[in-house]
């Protein structure tokens, strides 16, 4: 990472498409670098595509990103995506956790947030 860069930030972008016969929710994650003066620089406007990103959190050291998705693989099953984050704010998908998360059709609101304890 460059010496004037403090770290990375991620923003989620959700696009909902509605029609008479189906509803589609698509999303992306964008990566942004933050320098020591607090200025932001867009690194990658589409760092990764993810269905319905709801919440995200970095690990304490900033080398992992956890993203709660409202659906995985075209289903209503939520998942927690795990990404490795390198010094250039590049995301590398490590895996997806679906076990133990209630599907949206089982609860009124489903999973709505992500909390990390490290």
C-alpha positions as CSV (number, residue, x, y, z in Angstrom):
1,X,0.0,0.0,0.0
2,X,1.3,3.5,-0.8
3,X,2.7,5.5,2.2
4,X,0.0,8.2,2.0
5,X,-2.9,5.6,2.1
6,X,-4.6,4.9,5.4
7,X,-6.8,2.0,4.2
8,X,-9.7,0.8,2.2
9,X,-13.4,1.4,2.2
10,X,-16.1,-0.5,0.5
11,X,-19.5,0.7,-0.6
12,X,-22.4,-1.4,-1.8
13,X,-24.6,-0.6,-4.7
14,X,-28.0,-2.2,-5.1
15,X,-30.1,-2.1,-8.2
16,X,-33.7,-3.4,-8.1
17,X,-35.5,-4.3,-11.3
18,X,-39.2,-4.9,-11.1
19,X,-41.5,-6.2,-13.9
20,X,-44.9,-7.7,-14.1
21,X,-43.6,-11.3,-13.8
22,X,-40.4,-11.2,-11.7
23,X,-38.3,-9.1,-9.4
24,X,-34.6,-9.1,-9.6
25,X,-32.1,-7.6,-7.0
26,X,-28.5,-7.2,-8.1
27,X,-25.6,-5.6,-6.4
28,X,-22.0,-4.8,-6.6
29,X,-19.2,-3.8,-4.2
30,X,-16.9,-0.8,-5.0
31,X,-13.5,-0.4,-3.4
32,X,-12.2,3.0,-2.4
33,X,-8.8,4.0,-0.9
34,X,-8.7,6.6,1.9
35,X,-5.5,8.7,2.2
36,X,-4.1,10.3,5.4
37,X,-6.0,13.6,4.6
38,X,-9.3,11.7,4.4
39,X,-9.6,12.0,0.6
40,X,-11.2,9.1,-1.2
41,X,-10.1,7.6,-4.5
42,X,-12.3,5.1,-6.4
43,X,-10.2,2.0,-7.0
44,X,-12.7,-0.4,-8.6
45,X,-16.3,0.6,-9.3
46,X,-17.2,-3.1,-9.6
47,X,-14.8,-4.9,-7.3
48,X,-17.2,-7.9,-7.2
49,X,-20.9,-8.7,-7.9
50,X,-23.0,-9.8,-5.0
51,X,-26.7,-10.4,-4.7
52,X,-28.5,-8.0,-2.4
53,X,-25.6,-6.7,-0.2
54,X,-27.2,-5.7,3.2
55,X,-24.3,-5.0,5.5
56,X,-20.5,-5.3,5.7
57,X,-17.6,-5.1,8.1
58,X,-13.8,-5.3,8.0
59,X,-11.8,-7.4,10.3
60,X,-9.8,-5.6,13.0
61,X,-6.6,-5.6,10.9
62,X,-8.5,-4.8,7.7
63,X,-7.3,-7.8,5.8
64,X,-10.7,-9.5,5.6
65,X,-14.1,-8.1,4.6
66,X,-17.4,-9.8,5.6
67,X,-20.5,-9.0,3.6
68,X,-24.0,-10.1,4.4
69,X,-26.0,-10.9,1.3
70,X,-29.7,-11.2,1.2
71,X,-29.5,-14.2,-1.2
72,X,-26.9,-16.5,-2.6
73,X,-26.8,-18.4,-5.9
74,X,-30.2,-16.9,-7.0
75,X,-32.0,-18.1,-3.9
76,X,-33.6,-16.4,-0.9
77,X,-30.9,-18.0,1.4
78,X,-28.8,-15.3,2.9
79,X,-25.1,-15.7,3.2
80,X,-22.0,-14.1,4.6
81,X,-19.3,-13.6,2.0
82,X,-15.7,-13.5,3.1
83,X,-13.2,-11.6,1.1
84,X,-9.4,-11.2,1.5
85,X,-8.3,-7.6,1.1
86,X,-4.8,-6.9,-0.1
87,X,-2.7,-3.7,0.2
88,X,-4.2,-2.3,-3.0
89,X,-7.8,-2.8,-1.8
90,X,-8.4,-5.8,-4.2
91,X,-11.1,-8.2,-3.0
92,X,-10.6,-12.0,-3.3
93,X,-13.5,-14.2,-2.4
94,X,-12.6,-16.8,0.1
95,X,-15.9,-18.4,0.8
96,X,-19.6,-18.1,1.7
97,X,-21.3,-19.1,5.0
98,X,-25.0,-20.1,4.7
99,X,-25.3,-22.5,7.7
100,X,-27.3,-21.1,10.6
101,X,-28.8,-18.1,8.7
102,X,-32.6,-18.1,8.4
103,X,-34.0,-17.8,4.9
104,X,-36.2,-14.8,4.3
105,X,-39.3,-16.9,3.8
106,X,-38.9,-18.3,7.4
107,X,-38.9,-15.0,9.2
108,X,-40.6,-11.7,8.6
109,X,-37.4,-9.7,8.0
110,X,-34.7,-12.4,7.7
111,X,-31.2,-11.4,8.6
112,X,-30.8,-7.7,8.6
113,X,-27.4,-6.9,10.0
114,X,-23.9,-8.2,10.6
115,X,-21.9,-7.9,13.9
116,X,-18.3,-9.0,14.3
117,X,-16.5,-9.7,17.5
118,X,-12.8,-10.1,17.4
